[in-house]
Amino acid sequence: MTNHDELSHYLSMGLAVRVDGITVDNRNLEHINLILKEDDSYMKEFVGNKKGEISAVNFQKIKE
């Protein structure tokens, strides 16, 4: 689904990145990357601000 470079890119752009409500930062980036690689049931959602700019990226596990 996603990879380390994609998550790093979002962080370098200054975007807030969350996976199941957990904020991703450099301390937990590797662990979160493993979770997303091993489980392909996550949906990516881009969150905009009032100016219409992307301000965050949320990954949420899709439940059946």
Buried (B, 14 or more C-beta within 10 A) or exposed (E): EBEBEBBBEBBEEEBBBBBEEEEBEEEEBEEBBEBBEEEEEBEBEEEEEEEEEEBBBBBBEEEE
